Amino acid sequence: MEQKKNIKPQLPNPKQFKPKFNFYWIYLAIAVFFAVSLFWDGGQTSKEVPYSKLEEGLRSGCVKSMTVTITQNKVDAEIDPKCAEQLFGKTYKEGDKIPNINALVPSVEEFSKLITELQKEKVFTGEVSYKEGKNYMEMFLYSVLPILLLILFVVFMNRKMSSGGGGPGGVFNVGKSKAQLFDKGDSTKTKTTFKDVAGLAGAKQEVEEIVAFLRKPDKYTELGGKIPKGALLVGPPGTGKTLLAKAVAGEADVPFFSMSGSDFVEMFVGVGASRVRDLFRQAKEKAPCIVFIDEIDAVGRARGKNNNMGGNDERENTLNQLLTEMDGFGSNSGVIILAATNRADILDKALLRAGRFDRQIHVDLPDVHERKEIFQVHLRPLKLDSTVDIEFLSRQTPGFSGADIANVCNEAALIAARQDKKSVDKQDFLDAVDRIVGGLEKKTKILTQEEKKNIAYHEAGHATISWLLEHANPLVKVTIVPRGEALGAAWYLPEERQLTSREHILDELCSLLGGRAAEEVFLNMLGTGAISDLERSTKKAYAMVAYFGMSDNLANMSYYDSSGNSDFGFTKPYSEKTAELIDEEAKKIIAEQFERAKKLLKEHQEGHNKLAQILLEKEVLFAEDVEAILGKRPWKSRADELLLSQVAQEPALPTETELNTTDEA
């Protein structure tokens, strides 16, 4: 037999049911007080009657005694039981309590004369007492209530500031730091580690050294080394700067303070500087520790760039305090500052000098090997099909940041779920990138047959020129289906290179002008759909002349200011004659490449028309279609080899989109 264990019933914890204080209780108490004050009569039964009724009772001798309230002109009279029926019109039994009557008199002086007259006539023989009545409700409204409302207002504002911009402690602690603390052994500590950061080998090495210094400082101090004051993470948006800081918080065995640069900015004067002081005070108490300031450009912008009509700039005061705390007269040993920004060119020079931010860690866009590592991280939670090739995905996405890759993976999973698939396959990733780069397909957008023909010839011109030129980006896919704000789009696979030659730029210009050239050669018209091509080609031409020194008449001259802090604040760094020369050189380059595109299209007129016809029939054109018509490209690049090896069955992922827009778009 099973033995039953004696299980002691658990009694409920009294503290568990202890009611918590609610601020609305105060409102309820005030409402109850007013209700009681208005309707409570002190436990006495009294009936209000007109003054004529009171005078009638006095003249008939029915009043035994009276109390006159002077300040209120009110009389409270005790009635003889014999006259109750006469005054109230109701018969009272023996033992019933006869109510008093009260009435308002026109004037206490006139009523006193009436009482004196009736006493002389022996009509009224009762007692008369006078008192100065106090209106407690009136006293409360004029004296107690304003003070109570003021207290409630202060409490209310304190609670609002606590939950809003005032930080913990409310309006009285508005100058306190709003940094979030991740302490050692804290259960709320971030779970992100360096294993979750992929593709940032150089930046991760720099940050790992800081974490190692905090864990084992003796290893470095024995050789005379000093702990760095700060490290600035610089890079384009989405490259993983904040993620790297989260990994530091997860890996470091020291307290970690995290806040944004905008947290220092406040509408009150002096609040930003006060928060900086409080932040470093807390950091010194927790030293050794790490302080992370995200988007530091919100408070670290270069001083003196904006005029405030002689007024005191609160942001500059905050920056001055930050500079003083980072490397002032006092010592901040053991406190390391990490900061992140994608606008390092606008930061104050004093903030970037050695001794404050000793290291600037550049977090660049990932290369092909780093993109593969990033894909491996973001593909972990997905259920993948056997058709998904990570190597293929990484090579097909040049220029993608870590955030872009994460978005691609998430969008692919959503597309697969929308189609009720059991796993995410390769086509889902293709559709995801098409959706992200080009926009949503608008197959319901109505286009006339003439408009379709114009778009097809325009896009076929781009495809033909890009295929025939050596340094142009190889074509991946062309479509005339409206997508986003574009009436047509072409995807290319640019080769990843660090340096670009003059021949590369000229071939790209010729490819960009191929659409407008095709319209002029084959349709004898010029449409508004080439606005994006013209804009990009004009910028490239001016960059060649004014920045890269690639023109004939302005060779080896550059007017580009890479620092962003040009001393030429109100004038151009060149004369008006040079400006005219720049315009002439840019026009010359564009005109030469336009004529070059027209010549190539005339030489391959038959192939171009076939490509345009395929676009009109199928609305999409792939690289193998172009190869079948124009032949193999005589120039082989890594991008070409990859493209032709993967394009047999499905199109490659688009990475650079050319939009065929209208003026209205």
C-alpha positions as CSV (number, residue, x, y, z in Angstrom):
1,M,0.0,0.0,0.0
2,E,1.1,3.5,-0.7
3,Q,1.8,5.5,2.4
4,K,0.2,8.9,2.4
5,K,2.6,11.6,3.3
6,N,1.6,14.2,5.8
7,I,1.5,17.3,3.7
8,K,1.2,20.5,5.8
9,P,-1.1,22.9,4.1
10,Q,0.6,26.1,3.1
11,L,-1.1,29.1,4.6
12,P,-1.3,32.2,2.5
13,N,1.3,34.8,3.2
14,P,-0.4,37.9,4.8
15,K,2.1,40.2,3.1
16,Q,1.1,38.8,-0.2
17,F,-2.4,40.3,0.2
18,K,-1.3,43.5,1.7
19,P,-2.9,46.3,-0.4
20,K,-0.5,48.7,-2.1
21,F,-0.9,52.4,-1.9
22,N,-2.7,54.0,-4.8
23,F,-2.5,57.7,-5.5
24,Y,-6.2,57.8,-6.3
25,W,-7.1,57.1,-2.7
26,I,-6.4,60.7,-1.9
27,Y,-9.0,61.8,-4.5
28,L,-11.5,59.4,-3.0
29,A,-10.9,60.8,0.5
30,I,-11.5,64.3,-0.7
31,A,-14.8,63.3,-2.4
32,V,-16.0,61.6,0.8
33,F,-15.1,64.6,2.9
34,F,-17.2,66.9,0.7
35,A,-20.1,64.5,0.7
36,V,-20.1,64.2,4.5
37,S,-19.8,68.0,4.9
38,L,-22.8,68.7,2.7
39,F,-25.2,66.2,4.0
40,W,-24.3,65.5,7.6
41,D,-26.2,67.5,10.2
42,G,-24.4,66.5,13.3
43,G,-26.9,63.8,14.4
44,Q,-29.7,66.3,15.1
45,T,-33.2,66.2,13.5
46,S,-34.1,69.6,12.3
47,K,-36.7,70.9,9.8
48,E,-36.3,74.0,7.7
49,V,-39.4,76.2,7.6
50,P,-40.2,79.7,6.2
51,Y,-39.7,82.7,8.4
52,S,-43.5,83.3,8.4
53,K,-44.0,79.9,10.0
54,L,-41.4,80.7,12.7
55,E,-43.1,84.0,13.4
56,E,-46.5,82.3,13.7
57,G,-45.1,79.7,16.1
58,L,-43.6,82.6,18.2
59,R,-46.8,84.6,18.4
60,S,-48.8,81.5,19.3
61,G,-46.4,80.6,22.1
62,C,-45.3,77.3,20.6
63,V,-41.5,78.0,20.9
64,K,-39.8,76.9,24.1
65,S,-36.3,78.1,23.3
66,M,-34.2,79.5,20.5
67,T,-30.6,79.7,19.4
68,V,-29.7,82.6,17.0
69,T,-26.6,82.3,14.9
70,I,-25.5,85.9,14.2
71,T,-23.1,85.3,11.3
72,Q,-25.6,83.2,9.4
73,N,-28.9,85.0,10.2
74,K,-30.2,81.7,11.2
75,V,-32.6,80.7,14.1
76,D,-32.9,77.2,15.5
77,A,-36.1,76.8,17.6
78,E,-37.3,74.0,20.0
79,I,-41.1,73.4,19.6
80,D,-43.6,72.6,22.3
81,P,-45.0,69.1,21.6
82,K,-48.6,70.5,21.9
83,C,-48.1,72.7,18.9
84,A,-46.4,70.1,16.7
85,E,-49.6,69.3,14.8
86,Q,-50.2,73.0,14.2
87,L,-46.8,73.7,12.8
88,F,-46.0,70.5,11.0
89,G,-49.6,69.4,10.0
90,K,-48.8,66.0,11.4
91,T,-49.9,64.1,14.6
92,Y,-47.0,62.9,16.8
93,K,-47.6,60.0,19.3
94,E,-46.3,60.1,22.8
95,G,-42.7,59.3,22.9
96,D,-42.0,60.5,19.3
97,K,-39.1,62.9,19.0
98,I,-40.4,66.4,17.9
99,P,-38.0,67.9,15.4
100,N,-36.7,71.4,15.8
101,I,-37.3,74.1,13.2
102,N,-34.8,76.4,11.7
103,A,-35.3,79.4,9.5
104,L,-33.4,82.3,8.0
105,V,-34.4,85.7,9.3
106,P,-34.1,88.9,7.3
107,S,-32.0,90.6,10.0
108,V,-30.8,89.6,13.4
109,E,-31.5,93.2,14.8
110,E,-35.1,93.2,13.6
111,F,-35.6,89.7,14.9
112,S,-34.2,90.8,18.3
113,K,-36.8,93.6,18.4
114,L,-39.6,91.1,17.7
115,I,-38.3,88.9,20.5
116,T,-38.2,91.8,23.0
117,E,-41.7,92.8,22.0
118,L,-43.1,89.3,22.5
119,Q,-41.4,89.0,25.8
120,K,-43.0,92.2,27.1
121,E,-46.4,90.9,26.0
122,K,-45.6,87.6,27.8
123,V,-46.2,85.7,24.6
124,F,-42.7,84.2,24.5
125,T,-41.2,83.2,27.8
126,G,-38.5,80.8,26.6
127,E,-34.7,81.3,26.6
128,V,-32.9,83.0,23.7
129,S,-29.2,82.4,23.1
130,Y,-26.9,84.1,20.6
131,K,-23.8,82.5,19.1
132,E,-21.3,83.3,16.4
133,G,-21.5,80.4,14.0
134,K,-18.4,79.2,12.1
135,N,-18.8,77.9,8.6
136,Y,-16.3,75.1,8.5
137,M,-16.8,74.4,4.8
138,E,-16.0,78.0,4.0
139,M,-12.9,77.9,6.2
140,F,-11.8,74.7,4.4
141,L,-12.4,76.1,0.9
142,Y,-10.5,79.3,1.6
143,S,-7.6,78.2,3.9
144,V,-7.0,74.4,3.8
145,L,-8.0,73.5,0.2
146,P,-5.4,75.7,-1.6
147,I,-2.6,74.3,0.5
148,L,-3.9,70.8,-0.1
149,L,-4.1,71.4,-3.9
150,L,-0.6,72.7,-3.9
151,I,0.7,69.6,-2.1
152,L,-1.2,67.4,-4.6
153,F,0.3,69.3,-7.5
154,V,3.8,68.9,-6.3
155,V,3.3,65.1,-5.7
156,F,1.7,64.7,-9.1
157,M,4.5,66.5,-10.9
158,N,7.0,64.5,-8.9
159,R,5.5,61.2,-10.1
160,K,5.3,62.5,-13.7
161,M,9.0,63.5,-13.6
162,S,9.9,60.1,-12.1
163,S,8.3,58.2,-14.9
164,G,9.3,60.7,-17.6
165,G,12.2,63.1,-18.0
166,G,13.2,63.5,-14.4
167,G,14.7,60.2,-13.7
168,P,14.5,58.3,-10.4
169,G,13.5,60.6,-7.7
170,G,11.4,63.0,-9.7
171,V,11.8,66.7,-10.2
172,F,14.1,67.1,-7.2
173,N,16.6,64.7,-8.9
174,V,16.3,66.0,-12.4
175,G,20.1,66.5,-12.6
176,K,20.8,62.8,-11.8
177,S,22.3,60.5,-14.3
178,K,19.9,58.3,-16.3
179,A,22.5,55.7,-17.1
180,Q,21.4,52.0,-16.9
181,L,23.7,50.0,-14.7
182,F,24.6,46.4,-15.4
183,D,26.5,45.3,-12.3
184,K,28.4,42.0,-11.7
185,G,26.1,39.1,-10.9
186,D,23.0,41.1,-12.0
187,S,20.2,39.0,-13.3
188,T,19.3,41.7,-15.8
189,K,22.8,41.7,-17.3
190,T,22.8,41.5,-21.1
191,K,23.3,38.0,-22.5
192,T,25.1,39.2,-25.6
193,T,28.7,38.1,-25.9
194,F,31.5,38.2,-28.4
195,K,30.3,35.0,-29.9
196,D,27.2,36.9,-31.1
197,V,29.4,39.5,-32.8
198,A,30.4,38.2,-36.2
199,G,32.5,39.9,-38.9
200,L,34.2,42.5,-36.8
201,A,37.6,40.9,-36.2
202,G,39.6,44.1,-35.9
203,A,37.2,46.1,-33.8
204,K,36.5,43.1,-31.6
205,Q,40.2,42.6,-31.0
206,E,40.5,46.2,-29.8
207,V,37.5,46.0,-27.5
208,E,38.6,42.5,-26.1
209,E,41.9,44.1,-25.1
210,I,40.0,46.7,-23.0
211,V,38.0,44.0,-21.3
212,A,41.2,42.0,-20.7
213,F,42.8,45.0,-19.1
214,L,40.0,45.4,-16.7
215,R,40.0,41.7,-15.8
216,K,43.8,41.4,-15.4
217,P,45.4,44.9,-15.1
218,D,48.6,43.5,-13.6
219,K,49.5,41.9,-16.9
220,Y,49.8,45.3,-18.5
221,T,50.9,47.6,-15.6
222,E,53.9,45.4,-14.9
223,L,55.4,46.6,-18.2
224,G,54.5,50.2,-17.4
225,G,51.4,50.4,-19.5
226,K,48.4,52.5,-18.6
227,I,44.7,51.8,-19.1
228,P,43.3,53.7,-22.1
229,K,40.8,56.5,-21.2
230,G,38.3,55.8,-23.9
231,A,37.5,54.2,-27.3
232,L,35.3,55.7,-30.0
233,L,33.5,53.3,-32.3
234,V,33.1,54.9,-35.7
235,G,31.3,53.5,-38.8
236,P,28.2,53.6,-41.0
237,P,24.8,52.8,-39.6
238,G,24.0,49.1,-39.1
239,T,27.6,47.9,-38.9
240,G,27.3,46.7,-35.3
241,K,28.7,49.5,-33.1
242,T,26.0,49.2,-30.4
243,L,26.0,45.4,-30.7
244,L,29.8,45.4,-29.9
245,A,29.1,47.6,-26.8
246,K,26.4,45.1,-25.7
247,A,28.9,42.3,-26.1
248,V,31.4,44.2,-23.9
249,A,28.6,44.5,-21.3
250,G,28.0,40.8,-21.5
251,E,31.7,39.8,-21.3
252,A,33.1,42.3,-18.9
253,D,33.2,41.2,-15.3
254,V,32.9,44.8,-14.1
255,P,30.0,47.3,-13.8
256,F,28.8,48.7,-17.1
257,F,26.9,52.0,-17.4
258,S,24.9,52.5,-20.6
259,M,23.2,55.6,-21.8
260,S,22.5,57.7,-25.0
261,G,24.0,61.0,-25.8
262,S,20.5,62.5,-26.0
263,D,20.0,61.6,-22.3
264,F,22.2,64.5,-21.4
265,V,20.2,67.0,-23.3
266,E,17.4,68.7,-21.3
267,M,15.3,71.8,-21.5
268,F,16.5,73.0,-18.1
269,V,19.7,75.0,-17.9
270,G,22.6,73.1,-16.3
271,V,20.9,69.7,-16.2
272,G,23.2,68.2,-18.9
273,A,26.3,69.1,-17.0
274,S,24.8,68.0,-13.7
275,R,24.0,64.6,-15.2
276,V,27.6,64.2,-16.6
277,R,29.0,65.0,-13.1
278,D,26.6,62.5,-11.5
279,L,27.5,59.8,-14.1
280,F,31.2,60.0,-13.4
281,R,30.6,60.2,-9.7
282,Q,28.7,56.9,-9.8
283,A,31.4,55.5,-12.2
284,K,34.2,56.4,-9.7
285,E,32.4,54.7,-6.9
286,K,32.1,51.5,-9.1
287,A,35.6,51.7,-10.5
288,P,36.9,49.8,-12.3
289,C,34.0,50.0,-14.7
290,I,33.0,50.9,-18.3
291,V,30.7,53.8,-19.4
292,F,29.1,53.5,-22.8
293,I,27.6,56.6,-24.5
294,D,25.6,55.7,-27.7
295,E,25.2,58.4,-30.4
296,I,27.7,60.7,-28.7
297,D,27.3,63.2,-31.6
298,A,24.1,64.4,-29.9
299,V,26.2,66.1,-27.2
300,G,29.7,66.1,-28.8
301,R,29.2,68.3,-31.8
302,A,32.0,70.8,-32.5
303,R,31.6,74.0,-30.5
304,G,31.2,77.4,-32.2
305,K,29.4,76.0,-35.3
306,N,26.0,77.4,-34.4
307,N,25.3,81.0,-33.3
308,N,22.8,81.4,-30.5
309,M,22.7,85.3,-30.5
310,G,25.2,85.5,-27.7
311,G,23.2,83.2,-25.4
312,N,24.5,80.4,-23.4
313,D,24.4,77.1,-25.2
314,E,23.3,74.3,-22.9
315,R,24.8,71.6,-25.2
316,E,28.2,73.3,-25.1
317,N,28.1,73.4,-21.3
318,T,27.4,69.7,-21.3
319,L,30.3,69.0,-23.7
320,N,32.6,71.2,-21.6
321,Q,31.7,69.2,-18.5
322,L,32.2,65.9,-20.4
323,L,35.7,67.1,-21.5
324,T,36.6,68.0,-18.0
325,E,35.5,64.7,-16.5
326,M,37.2,62.6,-19.1
327,D,40.6,64.3,-18.7
328,G,40.5,67.1,-16.2
329,F,42.5,67.9,-13.1
330,G,41.0,65.1,-11.1
331,S,41.7,61.4,-11.6
332,N,39.3,58.9,-13.2
333,S,41.5,55.8,-12.8
334,G,39.7,52.6,-13.7
335,V,36.8,54.3,-15.7
336,I,36.9,53.6,-19.4
337,I,34.6,55.4,-21.8
338,L,33.1,53.7,-24.8
339,A,31.2,55.8,-27.3
340,A,29.6,55.1,-30.7
341,T,28.8,57.5,-33.6
342,N,28.4,57.4,-37.4
343,R,29.2,61.1,-37.7
344,A,32.8,61.4,-36.4
345,D,33.4,64.3,-38.7
346,I,31.2,66.7,-36.7
347,L,32.7,65.8,-33.3
348,D,34.7,68.4,-31.4
349,K,38.5,68.1,-31.8
350,A,39.0,68.4,-28.1
351,L,36.9,65.2,-27.6
352,L,39.0,63.2,-30.1
353,R,42.5,64.1,-28.8
354,A,44.7,61.6,-27.1
355,G,44.0,61.3,-23.4
356,R,40.3,61.4,-23.9
357,F,39.4,59.0,-26.7
358,D,42.8,57.3,-27.1
359,R,41.5,54.9,-29.7
360,Q,39.2,55.3,-32.7
361,I,37.9,51.9,-33.8
362,H,36.6,52.0,-37.3
363,V,33.7,49.5,-37.8
364,D,33.4,49.3,-41.6
365,L,31.0,47.4,-43.9
366,P,31.8,43.7,-43.8
367,D,33.6,42.0,-46.7
368,V,32.6,38.6,-48.2
369,H,34.1,36.5,-45.4
370,E,32.6,38.6,-42.6
371,R,29.2,38.6,-44.3
372,K,29.4,34.8,-44.3
373,E,30.0,34.9,-40.5
374,I,27.1,37.3,-40.0
375,F,24.7,35.1,-42.1
376,Q,25.7,32.1,-39.9
377,V,24.7,34.1,-36.8
378,H,21.3,35.3,-38.1
379,L,20.4,32.0,-39.7
380,R,20.7,30.1,-36.5
381,P,17.0,30.5,-35.4
382,L,15.6,29.8,-38.9
383,K,14.5,26.5,-40.3
384,L,16.4,26.3,-43.5
385,D,15.9,24.3,-46.6
386,S,18.8,22.3,-48.2
387,T,18.8,24.7,-51.2
388,V,20.2,27.6,-49.0
389,D,23.9,28.2,-49.6
390,I,25.5,30.6,-47.1
391,E,28.5,31.0,-49.4
392,F,26.3,32.0,-52.2
393,L,24.3,34.5,-50.0
394,S,27.5,36.1,-48.7
395,R,29.0,36.6,-52.1
396,Q,25.8,38.0,-53.6
397,T,25.4,40.8,-51.0
398,P,28.3,43.2,-51.4
399,G,27.7,46.5,-49.5
400,F,25.2,45.0,-47.1
401,S,25.7,45.9,-43.4
402,G,25.0,43.6,-40.5
403,A,21.6,45.2,-40.0
404,D,20.8,44.7,-43.7
405,I,21.7,41.0,-43.5
406,A,19.5,40.6,-40.4
407,N,16.7,42.2,-42.2
408,V,17.1,39.9,-45.2
409,C,17.0,36.8,-43.0
410,N,13.9,38.0,-41.1
411,E,12.1,39.1,-44.3
412,A,12.8,35.7,-45.9
413,A,11.3,33.9,-42.9
414,L,8.2,36.1,-43.1
415,I,7.8,35.4,-46.8
416,A,8.1,31.6,-46.2
417,A,5.5,31.8,-43.3
418,R,3.2,33.8,-45.5
419,Q,3.2,31.0,-48.1
420,D,2.7,28.3,-45.4
421,K,6.1,26.7,-46.0
422,K,7.7,24.3,-43.5
423,S,11.2,25.8,-44.0
424,V,12.9,28.8,-45.6
425,D,14.4,28.1,-49.0
426,K,16.6,29.9,-51.5
427,Q,13.8,31.5,-53.4
428,D,12.5,33.2,-50.2
429,F,15.9,34.9,-49.8
430,L,15.8,36.1,-53.4
431,D,12.3,37.5,-52.9
432,A,13.3,39.1,-49.6
433,V,16.2,41.0,-51.1
434,D,14.1,42.0,-54.1
435,R,11.5,43.4,-51.6
436,I,14.1,45.2,-49.5
437,V,16.3,46.7,-52.3
438,G,13.7,47.4,-55.0
439,G,10.5,47.7,-53.1
440,L,7.2,46.0,-53.4
441,E,6.1,44.8,-56.8
442,K,3.1,46.8,-58.1
443,K,1.7,44.5,-60.8
444,T,-1.7,46.3,-60.6
445,K,-0.1,49.6,-61.7
446,I,-1.6,50.4,-65.1
447,L,0.9,51.2,-67.9
448,T,0.0,51.8,-71.6
449,Q,1.6,49.7,-74.3
450,E,3.7,52.8,-75.4
451,E,5.0,53.3,-71.8
452,K,5.9,49.6,-71.6
453,K,7.9,49.9,-74.8
454,N,9.7,53.0,-73.6
455,I,10.7,51.3,-70.4
456,A,11.7,48.1,-72.1
457,Y,14.0,49.9,-74.6
458,H,15.4,52.0,-71.8
459,E,16.3,49.0,-69.5
460,A,17.6,47.0,-72.5
461,G,20.0,49.9,-73.2
462,H,21.4,49.6,-69.7
463,A,21.7,45.8,-70.0
464,T,23.5,46.0,-73.4
465,I,26.0,48.7,-72.4
466,S,26.9,47.1,-69.0
467,W,27.4,43.7,-70.8
468,L,29.7,45.1,-73.5
469,L,32.0,47.3,-71.3
470,E,34.9,45.7,-69.4
471,H,34.7,47.7,-66.2
472,A,30.9,48.1,-65.9
473,N,29.1,46.1,-63.2
474,P,27.8,42.8,-64.6
475,L,24.1,42.5,-65.0
476,V,22.0,40.3,-62.7
477,K,18.4,41.0,-63.6
478,V,16.2,43.6,-65.4
479,T,12.5,44.0,-64.9
480,I,9.9,46.4,-66.2
481,V,7.4,45.5,-63.5
482,P,6.8,48.7,-61.4
483,R,8.4,48.2,-58.0
484,G,8.2,50.8,-55.3
485,E,8.3,54.3,-56.9
486,A,10.2,52.9,-60.0
487,L,8.7,52.0,-63.3
488,G,11.5,49.6,-64.0
489,A,14.6,48.4,-62.2
490,A,18.0,46.8,-63.0
491,W,20.2,44.9,-60.6
492,Y,24.0,44.6,-60.9
493,L,26.6,42.7,-59.0
494,P,29.4,45.2,-58.4
495,E,32.9,43.9,-57.8
496,E,34.3,44.5,-54.4
497,R,37.4,46.7,-54.8
498,Q,39.1,49.3,-52.7
499,L,40.4,51.5,-55.5
500,T,38.5,52.7,-58.6
501,S,40.3,53.8,-61.7
502,R,39.3,56.4,-64.3
503,E,38.3,53.6,-66.7
504,H,36.0,52.1,-64.2
505,I,34.1,55.4,-63.6
506,L,33.9,56.1,-67.4
507,D,32.4,52.7,-68.1
508,E,29.9,53.2,-65.3
509,L,29.0,56.6,-66.7
510,C,28.4,55.1,-70.1
511,S,26.3,52.3,-68.6
512,L,24.2,54.8,-66.7
513,L,23.6,56.9,-69.9
514,G,22.7,53.7,-71.9
515,G,19.0,54.0,-71.1
516,R,18.7,57.6,-72.3
517,A,20.9,56.8,-75.4
518,A,18.6,53.9,-76.3
519,E,15.6,56.1,-76.2
520,E,17.2,58.6,-78.6
521,V,18.6,56.0,-81.0
522,F,15.7,53.6,-81.3
523,L,12.7,55.6,-80.3
524,N,13.8,59.1,-81.4
525,M,12.4,60.6,-78.1
526,L,13.5,61.6,-74.6
527,G,11.5,60.6,-71.6
528,T,11.5,61.6,-67.9
529,G,12.2,58.1,-66.8
530,A,16.0,58.7,-66.9
531,I,16.0,61.3,-64.0
532,S,17.8,58.9,-61.6
533,D,20.4,58.0,-64.3
534,L,21.1,61.6,-65.1
535,E,21.4,62.6,-61.4
536,R,23.9,59.8,-60.7
537,S,25.9,60.4,-63.8
538,T,26.2,64.2,-63.1
539,K,27.4,63.6,-59.6
540,K,30.0,61.1,-60.9
541,A,31.2,63.5,-63.6
542,Y,31.6,66.4,-61.1
543,A,33.4,64.1,-58.6
544,M,35.9,63.1,-61.3
545,V,36.7,66.7,-62.1
546,A,36.5,68.5,-58.7
547,Y,37.5,65.7,-56.3
548,F,39.6,63.0,-58.1
549,G,41.5,65.3,-60.5
550,M,40.7,63.0,-63.5
551,S,40.0,65.7,-66.1
552,D,42.4,67.0,-68.8
553,N,42.4,70.7,-67.9
554,L,42.3,70.3,-64.1
555,A,44.5,67.3,-63.7
556,N,45.7,66.4,-60.2
557,M,43.6,69.1,-58.5
558,S,41.1,68.2,-55.7
559,Y,38.7,70.6,-54.0
560,Y,37.3,68.0,-51.6
561,D,37.5,68.7,-47.8
562,S,37.7,65.3,-46.1
563,S,37.8,66.8,-42.6
564,G,34.5,68.5,-42.8
565,N,35.9,71.5,-41.0
566,S,36.8,73.7,-44.0
567,D,38.1,77.2,-43.3
568,F,36.3,78.4,-46.5
569,G,33.1,79.1,-44.7
570,F,31.7,81.7,-47.0
571,T,33.6,81.3,-50.3
572,K,34.5,78.5,-52.6
573,P,38.0,77.1,-52.6
574,Y,38.4,78.1,-56.2
575,S,37.7,81.1,-58.5
576,E,34.7,81.7,-60.7
577,K,36.9,80.9,-63.7
578,T,37.8,77.6,-62.2
579,A,34.1,76.9,-61.5
580,E,33.3,77.5,-65.2
581,L,36.1,75.2,-66.1
582,I,34.7,72.5,-63.8
583,D,31.3,72.8,-65.5
584,E,32.8,72.6,-68.9
585,E,34.9,69.5,-68.0
586,A,31.9,67.7,-66.5
587,K,29.7,68.5,-69.5
588,K,32.5,67.2,-71.8
589,I,32.8,63.9,-69.9
590,I,29.1,63.3,-70.0
591,A,28.8,64.2,-73.7
592,E,31.7,61.9,-74.6
593,Q,30.2,58.9,-72.7
594,F,26.7,59.6,-74.2
595,E,28.1,59.5,-77.7
596,R,30.0,56.4,-76.8
597,A,26.8,54.7,-75.6
598,K,24.9,55.6,-78.8
599,K,27.8,54.2,-80.9
600,L,27.8,50.9,-79.0
601,L,24.0,50.6,-79.3
602,K,24.1,51.2,-83.0
603,E,26.7,48.5,-83.4
604,H,24.6,46.0,-81.5
605,Q,21.2,47.2,-82.6
606,E,19.9,43.7,-83.3
607,G,20.9,42.3,-79.9
608,H,19.4,45.3,-78.1
609,N,16.1,44.9,-79.9
610,K,15.9,41.2,-79.0
611,L,16.5,42.1,-75.3
612,A,13.8,44.7,-75.4
613,Q,11.4,42.2,-77.0
614,I,12.1,39.6,-74.2
615,L,11.3,42.3,-71.7
616,L,8.0,43.2,-73.4
617,E,7.0,39.5,-73.5
618,K,8.3,38.2,-70.1
619,E,8.7,41.5,-68.2
620,V,12.0,40.2,-66.7
621,L,15.4,39.6,-68.2
622,F,18.2,37.5,-66.6
623,A,22.0,37.3,-67.2
624,E,21.7,34.0,-69.2
625,D,19.3,35.7,-71.7
626,V,21.8,38.5,-72.3
627,E,24.6,35.9,-72.7
628,A,22.6,33.9,-75.2
629,I,22.0,37.0,-77.4
630,L,25.2,39.1,-77.0
631,G,27.6,36.2,-76.3
632,K,29.9,35.7,-73.4
633,R,31.8,38.6,-72.0
634,P,35.4,38.6,-73.1
635,W,36.4,39.9,-69.7
636,K,36.2,37.5,-66.8
637,S,36.0,38.7,-63.2
638,R,35.3,37.0,-60.0
639,A,31.8,38.5,-60.0
640,D,31.2,37.2,-63.5
641,E,32.3,33.6,-62.6
642,L,30.1,33.6,-59.6
643,L,27.2,35.0,-61.4
644,L,27.2,32.6,-64.3
645,S,27.8,29.6,-62.1
646,Q,24.7,30.4,-60.0
647,V,22.3,31.9,-62.5
648,A,21.4,28.7,-64.4
649,Q,18.2,28.1,-62.6
650,E,17.5,31.2,-60.5
651,P,18.5,34.9,-60.5
652,A,21.2,36.1,-58.2
653,L,20.5,38.5,-55.4
654,P,20.3,42.2,-56.4
655,T,22.7,44.4,-54.6
656,E,22.6,47.7,-56.5
657,T,19.3,49.0,-57.9
658,E,18.9,51.4,-60.8
659,L,15.5,53.1,-60.6
660,N,13.7,54.2,-63.7
661,T,11.5,56.9,-62.2
662,T,9.3,59.7,-63.5
663,D,9.2,63.3,-62.5
664,E,6.1,62.7,-60.5
665,A,7.9,59.9,-58.5
